[in-house]
Every structure is written in C-alpha cells, then in structure tokens.
Amino acid sequence: MNVQPTSPLHGQQRLTLTGLRFDANLGILDSEKTAPQPIRVDAELNLGPQPLAPQDDDIFHVLDYRKVRKIIIDECTAHHVNLLESLIGQVAGRLMQLPGVLGVRVKIAKLEIFDDCEVAIQVETGQW
C-alpha cells in the first residue's frame, strides 16, 4: 500500500538522539592514540511517512532507539580511528542499513581537542 504523507492518519517521522556522550579512541595526535577522548554524537534518522500511531503498542513494530544508540556507541568504540571523517562515515553507513531508514544525519564533536571550542563534522545521506 502506498502511503501518502499528507494523509490525516500519517505523518513524517524522524528519530533523533541528541547529546550522546562517551569516550572514543579517535585522532592522529600521540595523546589521542594513547587514551580515549570524550565525544558527543547527535543523530537524526528519517523514517518517512508513518502512521500517527503504530499498529499496536509493541516495540517490535517500530525502530527501537536503544538499538540506534548501541550501534552509534559500538561503531565509535570498536577500534581506534584516525579521522573524524572516517568515523562519521562508518556511523552513517551503519545507521542507513537499519530497516525503514530513508536518510541519516549525524554530527560528531570532539569536546576537548581545543580549550576554546569544540570541533565537529556533520554528514547527511539518503532522503530528506
């Protein structure tokens, strides 16, 4: 069945995780290669037209945000990555593989690389 986004019983749905903080092995500096550093990840997943309410109140009929959170943490902590650009590409690619995901926006910030600012990379892929 083709669902129209303008249907009164449907709407555009996006799942967001904002401000997810944890330590990751990331960077090219000697200090970054020997110890993890804090990062912040924001992610937005475009799920497209969805019913205003799921078919029932069962977690198995929606995208479980716990799974999205775990994928982000697992991808960022699996092994040392030199470049933020490489890491964000891995995360975005993995999230795009989730069932029903049409588009992904991810932002990863290194929180302590400089004393006076954060450094971040953002990527957008898929349909928006």
C-alpha positions as CSV (number, residue, x, y, z in Angstrom):
1,M,0.0,0.0,0.0
2,N,1.4,3.4,-1.0
3,V,1.0,5.8,2.0
4,Q,0.7,9.5,1.1
5,P,2.5,11.8,3.6
6,T,-0.5,14.2,3.5
7,S,-2.9,11.6,4.8
8,P,-4.6,12.8,8.1
9,L,-3.6,9.5,9.7
10,H,0.0,9.6,8.8
11,G,2.9,12.0,9.2
12,Q,6.7,12.3,8.5
13,Q,8.6,10.6,11.3
14,R,12.2,11.2,12.4
15,L,14.0,9.6,15.3
16,T,16.6,11.8,17.0
17,L,19.3,11.2,19.6
18,T,20.8,14.4,20.9
19,G,23.9,14.9,23.1
20,L,25.0,11.2,23.4
21,R,28.4,11.5,25.2
22,F,31.0,8.8,25.7
23,D,34.8,8.3,25.2
24,A,36.2,7.1,21.9
25,N,39.6,6.2,20.5
26,L,39.9,8.8,17.8
27,G,42.6,11.1,16.4
28,I,46.0,11.5,14.9
29,L,47.9,13.1,17.8
30,D,50.1,10.9,20.1
31,S,47.9,11.8,23.1
32,E,44.8,10.8,21.1
33,K,46.3,7.4,20.2
34,T,47.1,6.5,23.8
35,A,43.9,7.5,25.5
36,P,40.2,7.8,24.6
37,Q,38.7,11.2,24.5
38,P,35.1,12.5,25.0
39,I,32.9,12.9,22.0
40,R,29.3,14.0,21.5
41,V,27.1,12.4,18.9
42,D,23.8,13.8,17.5
43,A,21.8,11.6,15.1
44,E,18.6,12.1,13.1
45,L,17.0,9.2,11.2
46,N,14.4,9.9,8.5
47,L,11.7,7.2,8.8
48,G,9.5,8.8,6.2
49,P,5.7,8.6,6.2
50,Q,4.4,6.7,9.2
51,P,1.0,6.1,10.8
52,L,0.4,8.7,13.6
53,A,0.3,5.7,16.0
54,P,1.9,2.3,15.4
55,Q,-0.3,-0.7,14.6
56,D,-0.1,-1.7,18.2
57,D,1.9,-0.8,21.3
58,D,4.7,-3.3,20.6
59,I,8.3,-2.3,20.3
60,F,8.9,-4.8,17.6
61,H,6.8,-2.7,15.1
62,V,8.9,0.4,15.4
63,L,12.6,1.3,15.2
64,D,13.9,0.8,18.7
65,Y,16.0,3.8,19.7
66,R,18.0,1.6,22.1
67,K,19.3,-0.2,19.0
68,V,20.3,3.1,17.3
69,R,22.1,4.2,20.5
70,K,24.0,0.9,20.7
71,I,25.1,1.0,17.1
72,I,26.5,4.5,17.5
73,I,28.4,3.6,20.6
74,D,29.7,0.3,19.2
75,E,30.8,1.9,15.9
76,C,32.7,4.7,17.7
77,T,34.4,2.4,20.3
78,A,35.2,-0.7,18.2
79,H,38.8,0.4,17.4
80,H,41.0,3.4,17.0
81,V,40.1,5.6,14.1
82,N,42.5,8.4,12.9
83,L,40.0,10.7,11.3
84,L,36.7,12.1,12.4
85,E,35.6,12.0,8.8
86,S,36.2,8.2,8.7
87,L,34.3,7.6,11.9
88,I,31.3,9.6,10.9
89,G,31.1,7.8,7.6
90,Q,31.2,4.4,9.4
91,V,28.4,5.5,11.7
92,A,26.2,7.0,9.0
93,G,26.6,3.9,6.8
94,R,25.7,1.6,9.6
95,L,22.6,3.6,10.5
96,M,21.4,3.6,6.9
97,Q,21.3,-0.2,7.0
98,L,18.6,-0.2,9.6
99,P,15.2,-1.3,8.2
100,G,12.9,1.6,7.3
101,V,15.6,4.3,7.5
102,L,15.4,6.6,4.4
103,G,18.0,9.1,5.5
104,V,20.6,9.8,8.2
105,R,22.1,13.0,9.6
106,V,25.0,12.5,12.1
107,K,27.2,15.0,13.9
108,I,30.2,14.0,15.9
109,A,32.0,16.6,18.1
110,K,35.4,16.2,19.7
111,L,34.8,18.0,23.0
112,E,38.3,18.6,24.4
113,I,40.6,18.9,21.4
114,F,40.9,22.7,21.9
115,D,40.4,24.8,25.1
116,D,38.3,27.4,23.4
117,C,36.0,25.4,21.1
118,E,34.6,22.1,20.0
119,V,35.4,20.6,16.6
120,A,32.6,18.7,14.8
121,I,31.9,17.0,11.5
122,Q,28.3,16.6,10.2
123,V,27.2,14.4,7.4
124,E,23.8,13.9,5.7
125,T,22.9,11.0,3.5
126,G,19.9,9.4,2.0
127,Q,16.5,11.0,1.5
128,W,15.4,14.2,3.2
